[in-house]
């Protein structure tokens, strides 16, 4: 009973000798010590990943079951983990707590800041296995580059079904169908020319 009452009083008499964190119950301290010993006795029966805490394993199991109990109050999107929901909320709040120490640009995700830092360091850890060209980002730069080798053209024109490697190329192509001519002639200030034809038009007036 005395031990249980500490849960209500907030008294933490069991102190970790390594980090001085306090616990109300001895089993709390015992469980915490696994963080320092790096022991992971709780093993996922599906993927064999180990965890130091049972609740971490229980939380991880949502990945396999597809359960998404944490719901965004703004857009109703569901998430398996509470911390993933917290990260997602920054999309709605606009919060960008991760600041670049070089250019002060803010990011909502820590991984985005890490990826951005390569712009300043010049680091290109993701290497194409075909031509050995290096890229700073795996999800966008390298993946997009690989289409050069595979011939994949995932962006399809809804009008003529022509395919493109990059979304930007598809957007430019769509001007053919819409008739939009967004590039301004530097000599006549008239929005009359498509991107590819603008330089030709300029050349005509140069001679």
N, C-alpha and C positions, 0 to 999 in steps of 0.2 A: 504493500500500500504506500509506504514511504517513497519507494522508487517511482511508483506511478504518479504520485502527487507532483513530482518535479515536472511532469509534462504540462501541468496546469500552471504551476508557479513560474515556469521558464528557467528554473535553476539548472545549471549545467555543470555538474561536479566531475564529470568524466572528461578529462582533457587529453587531446592527442599530444604525445611527446614530440612529434615531428613538426606540426604546424600550429599547435596551440588551439585548434578548433575544439569547442566544447559540446558535450552531448548530455542529455538528461538521463539516458539509459545506457548501461554497459554494452548492450547489444548494438546500440547505435555507434559507439566507438569502435567496436569490433568490426562492424561492417565497413566503417570508414577507413580502417587501416588497410583494407584491400586496395585502396587508391594508391597508397604509398608502396606497397609490396608488388603492385601490378598483377596480383593474382586475379584470375578471371574464372571463378568456379561455376558461373552460370552460363551454360552453353545452349545456343539456339539449336533446336532439334531439326531445323530445316536447312540452315546454311553453315552450321557449326561455328558461328561467330561467338566469341566469348565476352562476358560482361562481368564487372566486379560487383555490381549491385543487381538484385533480383528485379527491382522496378525498372531498371534499364533494359533488362531482357524482356519484361512484359511490354514495355513501350515499343521495343524493336519489333516484336511479333506483329504489330499492326502493319508493318511493311509487307509481310507475307499474307496476312489475312485480307488485306485491302481495306481494313477498317479505318475510317477517317472521322474520329469523334470530335475533332477540334474544328469548328465551323466559323468562317469569317462572318462577322456581323454586318459587313457592308455588301459583299457580293455573294455570300453563301457558299463559297468554295470550301471544300473540306480538306483537312490535313491529318496525317497519321501522328505527327508529333506537335506538341504545344509550342516548342521553339520555332518550328517551321511556320506556324501560324503567326507568331510574333514578327518573324522576318517578313512575311507576306504583308502584314499590316502597313509596313512602310511604303508600299505601293500606293496605298490610299492616303496616308498621312503626309507623304512627301519627305519624311524624315531621312536624312543622310548622315548618320553618325560616324561613318568611316571617312576620314579626311586625308587626302594625299599630302605628305609632308613637303613635297617639292612644289606643286602648283596649286595646292589648296582646293582642288576639285573634290566634291563630296560624293559618296556612294552609299546606297542603302544596304548593300551586302558586302561582307568582309572579303569574299572571294572576288568580287568585282574590283575592289581596291587592289588586291594582290595581282590581278591580271593587268590592271592599269599601270602599276608600277613598272612593268616591263617596257612601257613606252619610254620611260626615263632611263632605265638601266640598259636597254637594248637587248635584254635576255630573250632568247628564242628557243625555249626548251622542247618545243614540239616539232619534230623533224619528219618530213615526208619520206616514207620508206622507198619510194620510187626514184625520186630525183635529189634527195637529201637537202632540199630547201627547208630552212627553219622558219618557224612562226611563233609569235608570242601567245597566241590563243588557239586552243585545240577545238573548242566548240564551234568557232566561226571561221577563223582564218584557214586552219589546216583542212577542216572539213570541206570548205568551199573550194580550196585549191585542189583537193583530190578529184573533183569532178573533171578537171583537165585531163587526168589520166584515165578515169573510168568512162568518160563520155556522158556521164549522167547530166540530164537537163531537166530538173524538177519543176521549173517555172514555165507554165504553158499559157499561151495567149488564148483567151476565151473566145476570140473572134475567128482567128485563122488557124489555131492549134500549133503555131510555130513554138518551138521549145527553146529555152535559154538556160545557161548555167547559173547566171546571177539574176536576182530579183530586179536590180537596177537596170539591167539590160532589157528585161521585160517591160519595165515602166517606160523606158525610152521608146521601145518599139510601139507601145500603145498609142503614141502620138500619131503614128501612121493612120490609125483607125479613127481617132478622135478629132484629128485635124488641128490639134493644139501645136502652136509653134512658139515655145517659150524662150528661145534664144534671141537676144536683141542685137541687131546689126550695129556695130560701133560707129558707123559713118552716118546712118540714116535714122538711128534710134527708133526703128520700127520693128515690132515683134512679128517678123515675117519669115523667119528661117528656122528649119530644124537644125539640131546640133551638127550633124554631118555636113550640111550644106552651108552653114554659116561661114566657115573658113574659106570655102570656095567663092562665096559671094564677096568676101573681103578682098580676095585675090583679084577678082575682076576689076575692082576699083583701084587696085594698086598699079595697074599697068595702063 
